[in-house]
Amino acid sequence: MNKCKRCGVAINDETSRCLFCGMVLTGDGSSTGNIYPDIRNKTRMLKRLINIASYFGIVLEIFLAVINYYNYYGIKWSVITGGAIFYIILTLQYTVNKRNGHIIKIFVQMLGAMLLVVVIDFALGFSGWSYNIGIPLIILLLDVIILVCMVINFENWQSYLLIQIFTLAASIIHMAFYMAGVIVNGPVLPWVTFGVSAVIFTSCLVIGGKKAENELKRRFYI
């Protein structure tokens, strides 16, 4: 039986290198029944723990909402705790789940963060800071994360075009709110948010050329 010293797994295939890390195997080459490590039990245990944590989070929020209802002094603080618990559950269900790719994890995290700042703003009387400052800063943060991911994963940079479209659409909506007079915090953030998102997306289209065009066709079935 061959064994990888780096991964610590026994491999029964007729190969001289580990299928996981590529390290040269050691052993006598004899056959055994245990080929690869069984990770199904660990996956089931992780899902069970996440479901249990989500359940107790919901129970806790109901308990806090009841306390807030009978001890209301002008602040709906249970709405803030509910938003935070929802964000934690969202993180556990989508980010911890290994089946989801890192792009969908980033998207869910940023969308959840946008909803969270709106919920907090609503609970504090809705002064408008969530869409004046909070959401545009989250969009700019997402732009930075996209750029970093594209540099790290340069060979597959075109896979981030879809999330770039999301940031561009979000920045356009934010700009529309400013043009309509809903946002009164000044023109700096709306224009910066829109400009950064637009430059990143259009630069990828121009520089990427055929590779970007093929990715968009594949995503939108054109």
N, C-alpha and C positions, 0 to 999 in steps of 0.2 A: 504493500500500500504506500502510495506517495503522499507527502505532507508538505504544506507550505509553512515555513517557519515564520514568515511575516504575518500572514493572515491567520495562522493557527487552524487551518481546515485540512481535512483529509480528502483527497481527490482520487477517485477510482478510474478516471479516464486514462487512456494510454497517451499521456502527454508528458513532456519534460518540464513544462512551465506552468505556473499557476494561472488559471483562467481569470482571476480577479486582479492580480497585481503584476503578473508577468515574471515573477521571481522563479529561479530554478528550483524544482522540487527535490526533496530528499526522501529516501525510502527504498524499499526493496522491490517495488513494482507489483506486489501481491494484491489480489483482489479482496474487496470487503463490501459489506452491504451498505455502509454509510458513505454516500458519495459526497454530498454537499451539506452544509449545516442547515437545519430546518429552522427558518425564521418565522414560520407562520404563527407559532405560539406567542412570540414576542409582539408581532403585529396585532394579534387579537387582544393581547393584554393592554397594549397602548390604546387601541380603540375603546376598550372597556373603561380605561382610566379617564379618557377624554369625555366619554359619555357620562360617567359618574360626576366628573368635575362640572360639566355643563348642567346636569340636573341640579346639583347643589347650588350652582350659581343662580339658576332660575328661582329656586326655593328661597335663597337669600334675598333676591331682589323683591319677591312678593312680601317677605317679612319686613324689609326696609320701606316698601311702599305703604304698608299698613301703618307703620310707625310714623311716617311722614304725614299720612292722612290725619291721624289723631293728634299730631303735634305740628301743625302747619303754622309757620310764622312768616309767611310771605315768600319763602324760597322753596321751590320744588327740588330739593336736593336728591330725592329718590330717583328723579329722572336722570340726573348726572350719574348716579351709581348704576342705574339700569343701562345707560349707554356704555359705561365702562365695562360692565359685565358682558354685555352683548359683544363688544369689541374683543374681549378676551376669548369668549366662546368662538367667535369668528376666526380668531387667530389659531386656536387649538384645532378647529375642524378643518381648516384649509391650509394653514402654514405648516403645522406639524405633520400633516398627512403627506407621506412621501410620494404618493401617486400623482399629486399635483406638481406641475413644473414650476420653476422659480418665477416665471413671468406671470402666471395666474396668481401666484402668492403675492407678488408685488402689487398687482392690480387690486386684489381683494383688500390688502392691508391699506392702501392709499384711499380706496373708496370708503372703507370702514372709518378711516381717520376723518374724511370729509363729513360723513354722517355724524360722527362723534362730536366734532366742533359745533355743528348746527344744533345738536341736542343740548349741549352745554349752554350755548347761547340762548336757546329757548327757555331752559330751566332758570336762567338768571335774568329773564325779562326780555330777551331778544332785542338787544341794542344794535345788532347788525354787524358786530365785529367778526362773526364767523364767515360771512361772505365778503366783507370788506378786506379782511386781513388773513384770516385763517385758511380759507380754501385756496386763495392764490399762492400762499406760501407752500401749501402742500403740493400744488401743481408744480411749482419751481423745484421743490425737493424731488418730485418724481422725475422731472427733466434731468436733474443731476444724477439720480440713480440710473436712469436709462443710459446716459453717456458713459458712466463707469462700467455698466454691464456690457455695453458695446465694445469698450476698449478691452475688457477682460476676455470677452467671447468674440473676438474680432472675426474669426472665421465664420461665425454664424450671426453677424450683426443684423442681418435683414429680418431675423425673427422678432426684433423689437419694434418693427414698423407699426404693428397693430396697436400696441400700447402708446406709441407716439401719436397715433390718430386720436386716441382717447384724450391725451393731454391737450392736443390742439383743439379738439371739440370743447373741452372744459374751459380752456382759455377764451375761446370765441364766445361761449355763453357768458362768461364773466365780463368780457368786453361789452356784450350786448346789455347786460345789467347796468354797466357804467353809462353807456350811451342813453339808456332809458331813464337815467337819473336815480336808479335804485341805490347805486353805490355812490357815497358822498365823501369818500376818504381821499379823493384826489385821483389824478390820472396816472400816477407813477406805476403803481402795482398792476392795474389792468393792462397798460401798454407793455410793461416789462414781461409780464406773464405771457401775453399773446406773442410778443416779439421773440422771446426765447424758444417757445414751443414751435412757432412757425419756422424759425431759422433752422432748428434741429431737423424738423421733418423735411423741409424743402432741400436742405443740404444733402440729406440721405438720398432723396430722389434724384438729385442732379449728379452727385458723385457716384452713387450706387449704380445708376444706369439700368442695364438689363436685369441685374440681380434684384434690384428693388422692384422693378416692373413685374418680374415673374412672381415675386413674393406676394405682391398685391393681387395679382390675378389668381394665385392659389388661394389666398385668404377669402376673396370675394367671389370666387368661382366665375371670373370674367372669361 
